[in-house]
């Protein structure tokens, strides 16, 4: 399967909150793993976290690609095409 256009065209914006999930930090919540939106730099928590803020950000904005924001990981995920890159 060829890489989807969203993954191949994704950007590399700076993290808006490099210290953690934006929404969890604001609400005093917790997260398991972090994801960075490759369109705007939003940092949200993964779907194993109580808030699932990375996926919520996708539903709110339709920004299709996130990248793991965990040390040593560099995989990306396209929500629109359900594809990893």
mmCIF file of the N, C-alpha and C atoms, coordinates in Angstrom:
data_MODEL
# 
_entry.id   MODEL 
# 
loop_
_atom_site.group_PDB 
_atom_site.id 
_atom_site.type_symbol 
_atom_site.label_atom_id 
_atom_site.label_alt_id 
_atom_site.label_comp_id 
_atom_site.label_asym_id 
_atom_site.label_entity_id 
_atom_site.label_seq_id 
_atom_site.pdbx_PDB_ins_code 
_atom_site.Cartn_x 
_atom_site.Cartn_y 
_atom_site.Cartn_z 
_atom_site.occupancy 
_atom_site.B_iso_or_equiv 
_atom_site.pdbx_formal_charge 
_atom_site.auth_seq_id 
_atom_site.auth_comp_id 
_atom_site.auth_asym_id 
_atom_site.auth_atom_id 
_atom_site.pdbx_PDB_model_num 
ATOM 1   N N  . UNK A 1 1  ? 0.845   -1.185 0.000  1.00 0.00 ? 1  UNK A N  1 
ATOM 2   C CA . UNK A 1 1  ? 0.000   0.000  0.000  1.00 0.00 ? 1  UNK A CA 1 
ATOM 3   C C  . UNK A 1 1  ? 0.889   1.246  0.000  1.00 0.00 ? 1  UNK A C  1 
ATOM 4   N N  . UNK A 1 2  ? 0.588   2.163  -0.861 1.00 0.00 ? 2  UNK A N  1 
ATOM 5   C CA . UNK A 1 2  ? 1.332   3.420  -0.940 1.00 0.00 ? 2  UNK A CA 1 
ATOM 6   C C  . UNK A 1 2  ? 0.986   4.311  0.246  1.00 0.00 ? 2  UNK A C  1 
ATOM 7   N N  . UNK A 1 3  ? 1.933   5.158  0.636  1.00 0.00 ? 3  UNK A N  1 
ATOM 8   C CA . UNK A 1 3  ? 1.697   6.086  1.733  1.00 0.00 ? 3  UNK A CA 1 
ATOM 9   C C  . UNK A 1 3  ? 0.638   7.103  1.315  1.00 0.00 ? 3  UNK A C  1 
ATOM 10  N N  . UNK A 1 4  ? -0.285  7.406  2.186  1.00 0.00 ? 4  UNK A N  1 
ATOM 11  C CA . UNK A 1 4  ? -1.340  8.368  1.866  1.00 0.00 ? 4  UNK A CA 1 
ATOM 12  C C  . UNK A 1 4  ? -0.746  9.768  1.686  1.00 0.00 ? 4  UNK A C  1 
ATOM 13  N N  . UNK A 1 5  ? -1.461  10.599 0.959  1.00 0.00 ? 5  UNK A N  1 
ATOM 14  C CA . UNK A 1 5  ? -0.959  11.951 0.664  1.00 0.00 ? 5  UNK A CA 1 
ATOM 15  C C  . UNK A 1 5  ? -0.809  12.795 1.917  1.00 0.00 ? 5  UNK A C  1 
ATOM 16  N N  . UNK A 1 6  ? -1.643  12.564 2.939  1.00 0.00 ? 6  UNK A N  1 
ATOM 17  C CA . UNK A 1 6  ? -1.560  13.358 4.168  1.00 0.00 ? 6  UNK A CA 1 
ATOM 18  C C  . UNK A 1 6  ? -0.240  13.097 4.894  1.00 0.00 ? 6  UNK A C  1 
ATOM 19  N N  . UNK A 1 7  ? 0.158   11.822 4.954  1.00 0.00 ? 7  UNK A N  1 
ATOM 20  C CA . UNK A 1 7  ? 1.418   11.474 5.611  1.00 0.00 ? 7  UNK A CA 1 
ATOM 21  C C  . UNK A 1 7  ? 2.605   12.030 4.837  1.00 0.00 ? 7  UNK A C  1 
ATOM 22  N N  . UNK A 1 8  ? 2.559   11.917 3.514  1.00 0.00 ? 8  UNK A N  1 
ATOM 23  C CA . UNK A 1 8  ? 3.692   12.358 2.715  1.00 0.00 ? 8  UNK A CA 1 
ATOM 24  C C  . UNK A 1 8  ? 3.808   13.876 2.649  1.00 0.00 ? 8  UNK A C  1 
ATOM 25  N N  . UNK A 1 9  ? 2.721   14.591 2.934  1.00 0.00 ? 9  UNK A N  1 
ATOM 26  C CA . UNK A 1 9  ? 2.734   16.052 2.855  1.00 0.00 ? 9  UNK A CA 1 
ATOM 27  C C  . UNK A 1 9  ? 2.674   16.728 4.225  1.00 0.00 ? 9  UNK A C  1 
ATOM 28  N N  . UNK A 1 10 ? 2.769   15.947 5.304  1.00 0.00 ? 10 UNK A N  1 
ATOM 29  C CA . UNK A 1 10 ? 2.633   16.529 6.646  1.00 0.00 ? 10 UNK A CA 1 
ATOM 30  C C  . UNK A 1 10 ? 3.813   17.438 6.964  1.00 0.00 ? 10 UNK A C  1 
ATOM 31  N N  . UNK A 1 11 ? 3.558   18.421 7.807  1.00 0.00 ? 11 UNK A N  1 
ATOM 32  C CA . UNK A 1 11 ? 4.575   19.399 8.189  1.00 0.00 ? 11 UNK A CA 1 
ATOM 33  C C  . UNK A 1 11 ? 5.355   18.963 9.417  1.00 0.00 ? 11 UNK A C  1 
ATOM 34  N N  . UNK A 1 12 ? 6.029   19.922 10.032 1.00 0.00 ? 12 UNK A N  1 
ATOM 35  C CA . UNK A 1 12 ? 6.834   19.669 11.226 1.00 0.00 ? 12 UNK A CA 1 
ATOM 36  C C  . UNK A 1 12 ? 6.789   20.888 12.142 1.00 0.00 ? 12 UNK A C  1 
ATOM 37  N N  . UNK A 1 13 ? 5.590   21.265 12.605 1.00 0.00 ? 13 UNK A N  1 
ATOM 38  C CA . UNK A 1 13 ? 5.482   22.459 13.451 1.00 0.00 ? 13 UNK A CA 1 
ATOM 39  C C  . UNK A 1 13 ? 6.057   22.224 14.846 1.00 0.00 ? 13 UNK A C  1 
ATOM 40  N N  . UNK A 1 14 ? 6.470   23.305 15.465 1.00 0.00 ? 14 UNK A N  1 
ATOM 41  C CA . UNK A 1 14 ? 6.947   23.227 16.850 1.00 0.00 ? 14 UNK A CA 1 
ATOM 42  C C  . UNK A 1 14 ? 5.796   22.841 17.768 1.00 0.00 ? 14 UNK A C  1 
ATOM 43  N N  . UNK A 1 15 ? 6.115   22.108 18.821 1.00 0.00 ? 15 UNK A N  1 
ATOM 44  C CA . UNK A 1 15 ? 5.116   21.728 19.815 1.00 0.00 ? 15 UNK A CA 1 
ATOM 45  C C  . UNK A 1 15 ? 4.619   22.967 20.554 1.00 0.00 ? 15 UNK A C  1 
ATOM 46  N N  . UNK A 1 16 ? 3.307   23.097 20.680 1.00 0.00 ? 16 UNK A N  1 
ATOM 47  C CA . UNK A 1 16 ? 2.741   24.254 21.381 1.00 0.00 ? 16 UNK A CA 1 
ATOM 48  C C  . UNK A 1 16 ? 2.937   24.144 22.891 1.00 0.00 ? 16 UNK A C  1 
ATOM 49  N N  . UNK A 1 17 ? 2.911   22.941 23.427 1.00 0.00 ? 17 UNK A N  1 
ATOM 50  C CA . UNK A 1 17 ? 3.146   22.723 24.863 1.00 0.00 ? 17 UNK A CA 1 
ATOM 51  C C  . UNK A 1 17 ? 4.072   21.525 25.022 1.00 0.00 ? 17 UNK A C  1 
ATOM 52  N N  . UNK A 1 18 ? 5.382   21.723 24.902 1.00 0.00 ? 18 UNK A N  1 
ATOM 53  C CA . UNK A 1 18 ? 6.325   20.603 24.957 1.00 0.00 ? 18 UNK A CA 1 
ATOM 54  C C  . UNK A 1 18 ? 6.339   19.870 26.295 1.00 0.00 ? 18 UNK A C  1 
ATOM 55  N N  . UNK A 1 19 ? 5.714   20.442 27.318 1.00 0.00 ? 19 UNK A N  1 
ATOM 56  C CA . UNK A 1 19 ? 5.715   19.787 28.625 1.00 0.00 ? 19 UNK A CA 1 
ATOM 57  C C  . UNK A 1 19 ? 4.561   18.804 28.816 1.00 0.00 ? 19 UNK A C  1 
ATOM 58  N N  . UNK A 1 20 ? 3.611   18.721 27.862 1.00 0.00 ? 20 UNK A N  1 
ATOM 59  C CA . UNK A 1 20 ? 2.530   17.740 27.992 1.00 0.00 ? 20 UNK A CA 1 
ATOM 60  C C  . UNK A 1 20 ? 1.284   18.098 27.212 1.00 0.00 ? 20 UNK A C  1 
ATOM 61  N N  . UNK A 1 21 ? 0.237   17.313 27.413 1.00 0.00 ? 21 UNK A N  1 
ATOM 62  C CA . UNK A 1 21 ? -1.044  17.499 26.737 1.00 0.00 ? 21 UNK A CA 1 
ATOM 63  C C  . UNK A 1 21 ? -1.659  18.838 27.137 1.00 0.00 ? 21 UNK A C  1 
ATOM 64  N N  . UNK A 1 22 ? -2.009  19.644 26.141 1.00 0.00 ? 22 UNK A N  1 
ATOM 65  C CA . UNK A 1 22 ? -2.560  20.981 26.413 1.00 0.00 ? 22 UNK A CA 1 
ATOM 66  C C  . UNK A 1 22 ? -3.783  20.929 27.318 1.00 0.00 ? 22 UNK A C  1 
ATOM 67  N N  . UNK A 1 23 ? -4.741  20.093 26.968 1.00 0.00 ? 23 UNK A N  1 
ATOM 68  C CA . UNK A 1 23 ? -5.997  20.044 27.726 1.00 0.00 ? 23 UNK A CA 1 
ATOM 69  C C  . UNK A 1 23 ? -5.803  19.441 29.112 1.00 0.00 ? 23 UNK A C  1 
ATOM 70  N N  . UNK A 1 24 ? -4.979  18.396 29.219 1.00 0.00 ? 24 UNK A N  1 
ATOM 71  C CA . UNK A 1 24 ? -4.720  17.791 30.532 1.00 0.00 ? 24 UNK A CA 1 
ATOM 72  C C  . UNK A 1 24 ? -3.990  18.766 31.449 1.00 0.00 ? 24 UNK A C  1 
ATOM 73  N N  . UNK A 1 25 ? -3.032  19.504 30.910 1.00 0.00 ? 25 UNK A N  1 
ATOM 74  C CA . UNK A 1 25 ? -2.328  20.503 31.719 1.00 0.00 ? 25 UNK A CA 1 
ATOM 75  C C  . UNK A 1 25 ? -3.297  21.563 32.228 1.00 0.00 ? 25 UNK A C  1 
ATOM 76  N N  . UNK A 1 26 ? -4.216  22.009 31.376 1.00 0.00 ? 26 UNK A N  1 
ATOM 77  C CA . UNK A 1 26 ? -5.174  23.048 31.761 1.00 0.00 ? 26 UNK A CA 1 
ATOM 78  C C  . UNK A 1 26 ? -6.163  22.554 32.809 1.00 0.00 ? 26 UNK A C  1 
ATOM 79  N N  . UNK A 1 27 ? -6.528  21.266 32.741 1.00 0.00 ? 27 UNK A N  1 
ATOM 80  C CA . UNK A 1 27 ? -7.551  20.726 33.643 1.00 0.00 ? 27 UNK A CA 1 
ATOM 81  C C  . UNK A 1 27 ? -6.968  19.946 34.816 1.00 0.00 ? 27 UNK A C  1 
ATOM 82  N N  . UNK A 1 28 ? -5.657  19.805 34.853 1.00 0.00 ? 28 UNK A N  1 
ATOM 83  C CA . UNK A 1 28 ? -5.044  19.015 35.920 1.00 0.00 ? 28 UNK A CA 1 
ATOM 84  C C  . UNK A 1 28 ? -5.203  17.523 35.707 1.00 0.00 ? 28 UNK A C  1 
ATOM 85  N N  . UNK A 1 29 ? -5.364  17.106 34.443 1.00 0.00 ? 29 UNK A N  1 
ATOM 86  C CA . UNK A 1 29 ? -5.538  15.695 34.121 1.00 0.00 ? 29 UNK A CA 1 
ATOM 87  C C  . UNK A 1 29 ? -4.213  14.980 33.948 1.00 0.00 ? 29 UNK A C  1 
ATOM 88  N N  . UNK A 1 30 ? -4.294  13.725 33.533 1.00 0.00 ? 30 UNK A N  1 
ATOM 89  C CA . UNK A 1 30 ? -3.091  12.923 33.332 1.00 0.00 ? 30 UNK A CA 1 
ATOM 90  C C  . UNK A 1 30 ? -3.155  12.268 31.956 1.00 0.00 ? 30 UNK A C  1 
ATOM 91  N N  . UNK A 1 31 ? -2.001  11.845 31.469 1.00 0.00 ? 31 UNK A N  1 
ATOM 92  C CA . UNK A 1 31 ? -1.945  11.199 30.171 1.00 0.00 ? 31 UNK A CA 1 
ATOM 93  C C  . UNK A 1 31 ? -1.014  10.001 30.234 1.00 0.00 ? 31 UNK A C  1 
ATOM 94  N N  . UNK A 1 32 ? -1.146  9.125  29.227 1.00 0.00 ? 32 UNK A N  1 
ATOM 95  C CA . UNK A 1 32 ? -0.290  7.948  29.101 1.00 0.00 ? 32 UNK A CA 1 
ATOM 96  C C  . UNK A 1 32 ? 0.828   8.231  28.097 1.00 0.00 ? 32 UNK A C  1 
ATOM 97  N N  . UNK A 1 33 ? 0.449   8.606  26.877 1.00 0.00 ? 33 UNK A N  1 
ATOM 98  C CA . UNK A 1 33 ? 1.411   8.947  25.821 1.00 0.00 ? 33 UNK A CA 1 
ATOM 99  C C  . UNK A 1 33 ? 0.933   10.209 25.124 1.00 0.00 ? 33 UNK A C  1 
ATOM 100 N N  . UNK A 1 34 ? 1.851   10.883 24.446 1.00 0.00 ? 34 UNK A N  1 
ATOM 101 C CA . UNK A 1 34 ? 1.532   12.150 23.789 1.00 0.00 ? 34 UNK A CA 1 
ATOM 102 C C  . UNK A 1 34 ? 1.662   12.053 22.278 1.00 0.00 ? 34 UNK A C  1 
ATOM 103 N N  . UNK A 1 35 ? 0.836   12.863 21.579 1.00 0.00 ? 35 UNK A N  1 
ATOM 104 C CA . UNK A 1 35 ? 0.848   12.955 20.122 1.00 0.00 ? 35 UNK A CA 1 
ATOM 105 C C  . UNK A 1 35 ? 0.913   14.426 19.724 1.00 0.00 ? 35 UNK A C  1 
ATOM 106 N N  . UNK A 1 36 ? 1.688   14.725 18.663 1.00 0.00 ? 36 UNK A N  1 
ATOM 107 C CA . UNK A 1 36 ? 1.813   16.100 18.167 1.00 0.00 ? 36 UNK A CA 1 
ATOM 108 C C  . UNK A 1 36 ? 1.108   16.202 16.824 1.00 0.00 ? 36 UNK A C  1 
ATOM 109 N N  . UNK A 1 37 ? 0.212   17.167 16.688 1.00 0.00 ? 37 UNK A N  1 
ATOM 110 C CA . UNK A 1 37 ? -0.455  17.436 15.425 1.00 0.00 ? 37 UNK A CA 1 
ATOM 111 C C  . UNK A 1 37 ? 0.573   18.022 14.461 1.00 0.00 ? 37 UNK A C  1 
ATOM 112 N N  . UNK A 1 38 ? 0.670   17.437 13.268 1.00 0.00 ? 38 UNK A N  1 
ATOM 113 C CA . UNK A 1 38 ? 1.666   17.901 12.315 1.00 0.00 ? 38 UNK A CA 1 
ATOM 114 C C  . UNK A 1 38 ? 1.151   19.025 11.422 1.00 0.00 ? 38 UNK A C  1 
ATOM 115 N N  . UNK A 1 39 ? -0.007  19.567 11.773 1.00 0.00 ? 39 UNK A N  1 
ATOM 116 C CA . UNK A 1 39 ? -0.480  20.768 11.083 1.00 0.00 ? 39 UNK A CA 1 
ATOM 117 C C  . UNK A 1 39 ? -0.290  22.013 11.941 1.00 0.00 ? 39 UNK A C  1 
ATOM 118 N N  . UNK A 1 40 ? -0.578  21.906 13.245 1.00 0.00 ? 40 UNK A N  1 
ATOM 119 C CA . UNK A 1 40 ? -0.535  23.106 14.084 1.00 0.00 ? 40 UNK A CA 1 
ATOM 120 C C  . UNK A 1 40 ? 0.348   22.982 15.328 1.00 0.00 ? 40 UNK A C  1 
ATOM 121 N N  . UNK A 1 41 ? 0.872   21.793 15.631 1.00 0.00 ? 41 UNK A N  1 
ATOM 122 C CA . UNK A 1 41 ? 1.738   21.624 16.791 1.00 0.00 ? 41 UNK A CA 1 
ATOM 123 C C  . UNK A 1 41 ? 1.017   21.339 18.102 1.00 0.00 ? 41 UNK A C  1 
ATOM 124 N N  . UNK A 1 42 ? -0.310  21.154 18.054 1.00 0.00 ? 42 UNK A N  1 
ATOM 125 C CA . UNK A 1 42 ? -1.072  20.803 19.263 1.00 0.00 ? 42 UNK A CA 1 
ATOM 126 C C  . UNK A 1 42 ? -0.513  19.517 19.850 1.00 0.00 ? 42 UNK A C  1 
ATOM 127 N N  . UNK A 1 43 ? -0.340  19.494 21.164 1.00 0.00 ? 43 UNK A N  1 
ATOM 128 C CA . UNK A 1 43 ? 0.071   18.279 21.859 1.00 0.00 ? 43 UNK A CA 1 
ATOM 129 C C  . UNK A 1 43 ? -1.143  17.751 22.608 1.00 0.00 ? 43 UNK A C  1 
ATOM 130 N N  . UNK A 1 44 ? -1.521  16.526 22.271 1.00 0.00 ? 44 UNK A N  1 
ATOM 131 C CA . UNK A 1 44 ? -2.669  15.882 22.903 1.00 0.00 ? 44 UNK A CA 1 
ATOM 132 C C  . UNK A 1 44 ? -2.299  14.493 23.377 1.00 0.00 ? 44 UNK A C  1 
ATOM 133 N N  . UNK A 1 45 ? -3.106  13.961 24.265 1.00 0.00 ? 45 UNK A N  1 
ATOM 134 C CA . UNK A 1 45 ? -2.854  12.628 24.804 1.00 0.00 ? 45 UNK A CA 1 
ATOM 135 C C  . UNK A 1 45 ? -3.476  11.553 23.911 1.00 0.00 ? 45 UNK A C  1 
ATOM 136 N N  . UNK A 1 46 ? -2.916  10.349 24.006 1.00 0.00 ? 46 UNK A N  1 
ATOM 137 C CA . UNK A 1 46 ? -3.319  9.225  23.164 1.00 0.00 ? 46 UNK A CA 1 
ATOM 138 C C  . UNK A 1 46 ? -4.664  8.648  23.600 1.00 0.00 ? 46 UNK A C  1 
ATOM 139 N N  . UNK A 1 47 ? -5.157  7.695  22.829 1.00 0.00 ? 47 UNK A N  1 
ATOM 140 C CA . UNK A 1 47 ? -6.448  7.073  23.129 1.00 0.00 ? 47 UNK A CA 1 
ATOM 141 C C  . UNK A 1 47 ? -6.402  6.133  24.325 1.00 0.00 ? 47 UNK A C  1 
ATOM 142 N N  . UNK A 1 48 ? -5.224  5.814  24.848 1.00 0.00 ? 48 UNK A N  1 
ATOM 143 C CA . UNK A 1 48 ? -5.116  5.050  26.094 1.00 0.00 ? 48 UNK A CA 1 
ATOM 144 C C  . UNK A 1 48 ? -5.216  5.964  27.307 1.00 0.00 ? 48 UNK A C  1 
ATOM 145 N N  . UNK A 1 49 ? -5.179  7.251  27.084 1.00 0.00 ? 49 UNK A N  1 
ATOM 146 C CA . UNK A 1 49 ? -5.295  8.249  28.157 1.00 0.00 ? 49 UNK A CA 1 
ATOM 147 C C  . UNK A 1 49 ? -6.771  8.557  28.389 1.00 0.00 ? 49 UNK A C  1 
ATOM 148 N N  . UNK A 1 50 ? -7.137  8.957  29.608 1.00 0.00 ? 50 UNK A N  1 
ATOM 149 C CA . UNK A 1 50 ? -8.546  9.248  29.895 1.00 0.00 ? 50 UNK A CA 1 
ATOM 150 C C  . UNK A 1 50 ? -9.171  10.304 28.971 1.00 0.00 ? 50 UNK A C  1 
ATOM 151 N N  . UNK A 1 51 ? -8.414  11.344 28.617 1.00 0.00 ? 51 UNK A N  1 
ATOM 152 C CA . UNK A 1 51 ? -8.987  12.436 27.833 1.00 0.00 ? 51 UNK A CA 1 
ATOM 153 C C  . UNK A 1 51 ? -9.040  12.215 26.334 1.00 0.00 ? 51 UNK A C  1 
ATOM 154 N N  . UNK A 1 52 ? -8.169  11.371 25.813 1.00 0.00 ? 52 UNK A N  1 
ATOM 155 C CA . UNK A 1 52 ? -8.102  11.108 24.366 1.00 0.00 ? 52 UNK A CA 1 
ATOM 156 C C  . UNK A 1 52 ? -8.079  12.411 23.563 1.00 0.00 ? 52 UNK A C  1 
ATOM 157 N N  . UNK A 1 53 ? -7.260  13.366 24.012 1.00 0.00 ? 53 UNK A N  1 
ATOM 158 C CA . UNK A 1 53 ? -7.284  14.708 23.441 1.00 0.00 ? 53 UNK A CA 1 
ATOM 159 C C  . UNK A 1 53 ? -6.690  14.820 22.044 1.00 0.00 ? 53 UNK A C  1 
ATOM 160 N N  . UNK A 1 54 ? -5.775  13.932 21.648 1.00 0.00 ? 54 UNK A N  1 
ATOM 161 C CA . UNK A 1 54 ? -5.243  13.983 20.282 1.00 0.00 ? 54 UNK A CA 1 
ATOM 162 C C  . UNK A 1 54 ? -6.347  13.663 19.276 1.00 0.00 ? 54 UNK A C  1 
ATOM 163 N N  . UNK A 1 55 ? -7.122  12.625 19.545 1.00 0.00 ? 55 UNK A N  1 
ATOM 164 C CA . UNK A 1 55 ? -8.232  12.266 18.654 1.00 0.00 ? 55 UNK A CA 1 
ATOM 165 C C  . UNK A 1 55 ? -9.314  13.330 18.693 1.00 0.00 ? 55 UNK A C  1 
ATOM 166 N N  . UNK A 1 56 ? -9.596  13.881 19.859 1.00 0.00 ? 56 UNK A N  1 
ATOM 167 C CA . UNK A 1 56 ? -10.589 14.960 19.963 1.00 0.00 ? 56 UNK A CA 1 
ATOM 168 C C  . UNK A 1 56 ? -10.151 16.167 19.135 1.00 0.00 ? 56 UNK A C  1 
ATOM 169 N N  . UNK A 1 57 ? -8.846  16.469 19.151 1.00 0.00 ? 57 UNK A N  1 
ATOM 170 C CA . UNK A 1 57 ? -8.327  17.573 18.344 1.00 0.00 ? 57 UNK A CA 1 
ATOM 171 C C  . UNK A 1 57 ? -8.577  17.308 16.857 1.00 0.00 ? 57 UNK A C  1 
ATOM 172 N N  . UNK A 1 58 ? -8.359  16.075 16.420 1.00 0.00 ? 58 UNK A N  1 
ATOM 173 C CA . UNK A 1 58 ? -8.646  15.733 15.023 1.00 0.00 ? 58 UNK A CA 1 
ATOM 174 C C  . UNK A 1 58 ? -10.118 15.974 14.702 1.00 0.00 ? 58 UNK A C  1 
ATOM 175 N N  . UNK A 1 59 ? -11.019 15.507 15.562 1.00 0.00 ? 59 UNK A N  1 
ATOM 176 C CA . UNK A 1 59 ? -12.459 15.677 15.304 1.00 0.00 ? 59 UNK A CA 1 
ATOM 177 C C  . UNK A 1 59 ? -12.864 17.148 15.291 1.00 0.00 ? 59 UNK A C  1 
ATOM 178 N N  . UNK A 1 60 ? -12.222 17.957 16.114 1.00 0.00 ? 60 UNK A N  1 
ATOM 179 C CA . UNK A 1 60 ? -12.535 19.394 16.169 1.00 0.00 ? 60 UNK A CA 1 
ATOM 180 C C  . UNK A 1 60 ? -11.970 20.167 14.978 1.00 0.00 ? 60 UNK A C  1 
ATOM 181 N N  . UNK A 1 61 ? -10.786 19.783 14.503 1.00 0.00 ? 61 UNK A N  1 
ATOM 182 C CA . UNK A 1 61 ? -10.078 20.585 13.508 1.00 0.00 ? 61 UNK A CA 1 
ATOM 183 C C  . UNK A 1 61 ? -9.969  19.938 12.133 1.00 0.00 ? 61 UNK A C  1 
ATOM 184 N N  . UNK A 1 62 ? -10.090 18.617 12.084 1.00 0.00 ? 62 UNK A N  1 
ATOM 185 C CA . UNK A 1 62 ? -9.875  17.819 10.870 1.00 0.00 ? 62 UNK A CA 1 
ATOM 186 C C  . UNK A 1 62 ? -8.410  17.849 10.428 1.00 0.00 ? 62 UNK A C  1 
ATOM 187 N N  . UNK A 1 63 ? -7.488  18.187 11.326 1.00 0.00 ? 63 UNK A N  1 
ATOM 188 C CA . UNK A 1 63 ? -6.055  18.080 11.025 1.00 0.00 ? 63 UNK A CA 1 
ATOM 189 C C  . UNK A 1 63 ? -5.730  16.586 11.018 1.00 0.00 ? 63 UNK A C  1 
ATOM 190 N N  . UNK A 1 64 ? -5.324  16.032 9.878  1.00 0.00 ? 64 UNK A N  1 
ATOM 191 C CA . UNK A 1 64 ? -5.316  14.585 9.726  1.00 0.00 ? 64 UNK A CA 1 
ATOM 192 C C  . UNK A 1 64 ? -4.158  13.804 10.329 1.00 0.00 ? 64 UNK A C  1 
ATOM 193 N N  . UNK A 1 65 ? -2.975  14.412 10.516 1.00 0.00 ? 65 UNK A N  1 
ATOM 194 C CA . UNK A 1 65 ? -1.795  13.610 10.871 1.00 0.00 ? 65 UNK A CA 1 
ATOM 195 C C  . UNK A 1 65 ? -1.223  14.015 12.226 1.00 0.00 ? 65 UNK A C  1 
ATOM 196 N N  . UNK A 1 66 ? -0.950  12.996 13.044 1.00 0.00 ? 66 UNK A N  1 
ATOM 197 C CA . UNK A 1 66 ? -0.239  13.189 14.308 1.00 0.00 ? 66 UNK A CA 1 
ATOM 198 C C  . UNK A 1 66 ? 1.036   12.363 14.269 1.00 0.00 ? 66 UNK A C  1 
ATOM 199 N N  . UNK A 1 67 ? 1.986   12.768 15.101 1.00 0.00 ? 67 UNK A N  1 
ATOM 200 C CA . UNK A 1 67 ? 3.219   12.011 15.267 1.00 0.00 ? 67 UNK A CA 1 
ATOM 201 C C  . UNK A 1 67 ? 3.381   11.729 16.751 1.00 0.00 ? 67 UNK A C  1 
ATOM 202 N N  . UNK A 1 68 ? 3.941   10.575 17.059 1.00 0.00 ? 68 UNK A N  1 
ATOM 203 C CA . UNK A 1 68 ? 4.229   10.279 18.461 1.00 0.00 ? 68 UNK A CA 1 
ATOM 204 C C  . UNK A 1 68 ? 5.116   11.391 19.015 1.00 0.00 ? 68 UNK A C  1 
ATOM 205 N N  . UNK A 1 69 ? 4.818   11.823 20.217 1.00 0.00 ? 69 UNK A N  1 
ATOM 206 C CA . UNK A 1 69 ? 5.625   12.838 20.894 1.00 0.00 ? 69 UNK A CA 1 
ATOM 207 C C  . UNK A 1 69 ? 6.346   12.196 22.080 1.00 0.00 ? 69 UNK A C  1 
ATOM 208 N N  . UNK A 1 70 ? 6.682   10.917 21.890 1.00 0.00 ? 70 UNK A N  1 
ATOM 209 C CA . UNK A 1 70 ? 7.415   10.164 22.904 1.00 0.00 ? 70 UNK A CA 1 
ATOM 210 C C  . UNK A 1 70 ? 8.872   10.046 22.479 1.00 0.00 ? 70 UNK A C  1 
ATOM 211 N N  . UNK A 1 71 ? 9.772   10.167 23.415 1.00 0.00 ? 71 UNK A N  1 
ATOM 212 C CA . UNK A 1 71 ? 11.210  10.062 23.143 1.00 0.00 ? 71 UNK A CA 1 
ATOM 213 C C  . UNK A 1 71 ? 11.502  8.716  22.471 1.00 0.00 ? 71 UNK A C  1 
ATOM 214 N N  . UNK A 1 72 ? 12.269  8.766  21.379 1.00 0.00 ? 72 UNK A N  1 
ATOM 215 C CA . UNK A 1 72 ? 12.668  7.553  20.679 1.00 0.00 ? 72 UNK A CA 1 
ATOM 216 C C  . UNK A 1 72 ? 11.660  7.028  19.669 1.00 0.00 ? 72 UNK A C  1 
ATOM 217 N N  . UNK A 1 73 ? 10.507  7.664  19.549 1.00 0.00 ? 73 UNK A N  1 
ATOM 218 C CA . UNK A 1 73 ? 9.487   7.248  18.577 1.00 0.00 ? 73 UNK A CA 1 
ATOM 219 C C  . UNK A 1 73 ? 9.311   8.340  17.528 1.00 0.00 ? 73 UNK A C  1 
ATOM 220 N N  . UNK A 1 74 ? 9.148   7.947  16.278 1.00 0.00 ? 74 UNK A N  1 
ATOM 221 C CA . UNK A 1 74 ? 8.930   8.955  15.242 1.00 0.00 ? 74 UNK A CA 1 
ATOM 222 C C  . UNK A 1 74 ? 7.839   8.566  14.247 1.00 0.00 ? 74 UNK A C  1 
ATOM 223 N N  . UNK A 1 75 ? 7.011   7.578  14.596 1.00 0.00 ? 75 UNK A N  1 
ATOM 224 C CA . UNK A 1 75 ? 5.943   7.166  13.700 1.00 0.00 ? 75 UNK A CA 1 
ATOM 225 C C  . UNK A 1 75 ? 4.861   8.241  13.611 1.00 0.00 ? 75 UNK A C  1 
ATOM 226 N N  . UNK A 1 76 ? 4.154   8.217  12.506 1.00 0.00 ? 76 UNK A N  1 
ATOM 227 C CA . UNK A 1 76 ? 3.049   9.149  12.270 1.00 0.00 ? 76 UNK A CA 1 
ATOM 228 C C  . UNK A 1 76 ? 1.780   8.357  11.965 1.00 0.00 ? 76 UNK A C  1 
ATOM 229 N N  . UNK A 1 77 ? 0.611   8.970  12.200 1.00 0.00 ? 77 UNK A N  1 
ATOM 230 C CA . UNK A 1 77 ? -0.685  8.329  11.968 1.00 0.00 ? 77 UNK A CA 1 
ATOM 231 C C  . UNK A 1 77 ? -1.615  9.309  11.268 1.00 0.00 ? 77 UNK A C  1 
ATOM 232 N N  . UNK A 1 78 ? -2.263  8.830  10.205 1.00 0.00 ? 78 UNK A N  1 
ATOM 233 C CA . UNK A 1 78 ? -3.271  9.629  9.511  1.00 0.00 ? 78 UNK A CA 1 
ATOM 234 C C  . UNK A 1 78 ? -4.648  9.150  9.930  1.00 0.00 ? 78 UNK A C  1 
ATOM 235 N N  . UNK A 1 79 ? -5.405  10.029 10.575 1.00 0.00 ? 79 UNK A N  1 
ATOM 236 C CA . UNK A 1 79 ? -6.758  9.688  11.005 1.00 0.00 ? 79 UNK A CA 1 
ATOM 237 C C  . UNK A 1 79 ? -7.692  9.471  9.821  1.00 0.00 ? 79 UNK A C  1 
ATOM 238 N N  . UNK A 1 80 ? -7.542  10.264 8.782  1.00 0.00 ? 80 UNK A N  1 
ATOM 239 C CA . UNK A 1 80 ? -8.457  10.176 7.634  1.00 0.00 ? 80 UNK A CA 1 
ATOM 240 C C  . UNK A 1 80 ? -8.326  8.855  6.882  1.00 0.00 ? 80 UNK A C  1 
ATOM 241 N N  . UNK A 1 81 ? -7.105  8.385  6.716  1.00 0.00 ? 81 UNK A N  1 
ATOM 242 C CA . UNK A 1 81 ? -6.866  7.163  5.932  1.00 0.00 ? 81 UNK A CA 1 
ATOM 243 C C  . UNK A 1 81 ? -6.552  5.951  6.795  1.00 0.00 ? 81 UNK A C  1 
ATOM 244 N N  . UNK A 1 82 ? -6.591  6.104  8.124  1.00 0.00 ? 82 UNK A N  1 
ATOM 245 C CA . UNK A 1 82 ? -6.246  4.994  9.038  1.00 0.00 ? 82 UNK A CA 1 
ATOM 246 C C  . UNK A 1 82 ? -4.940  4.328  8.613  1.00 0.00 ? 82 UNK A C  1 
ATOM 247 N N  . UNK A 1 83 ? -3.919  5.146  8.449  1.00 0.00 ? 83 UNK A N  1 
ATOM 248 C CA . UNK A 1 83 ? -2.645  4.619  7.950  1.00 0.00 ? 83 UNK A CA 1 
ATOM 249 C C  . UNK A 1 83 ? -1.487  5.164  8.772  1.00 0.00 ? 83 UNK A C  1 
ATOM 250 N N  . UNK A 1 84 ? -0.527  4.297  9.036  1.00 0.00 ? 84 UNK A N  1 
ATOM 251 C CA . UNK A 1 84 ? 0.674   4.671  9.771  1.00 0.00 ? 84 UNK A CA 1 
ATOM 252 C C  . UNK A 1 84 ? 1.803   4.927  8.779  1.00 0.00 ? 84 UNK A C  1 
ATOM 253 N N  . UNK A 1 85 ? 2.641   5.867  9.119  1.00 0.00 ? 85 UNK A N  1 
ATOM 254 C CA . UNK A 1 85 ? 3.778   6.160  8.247  1.00 0.00 ? 85 UNK A CA 1 
ATOM 255 C C  . UNK A 1 85 ? 5.034   6.394  9.022  1.00 0.00 ? 85 UNK A C  1 
# 
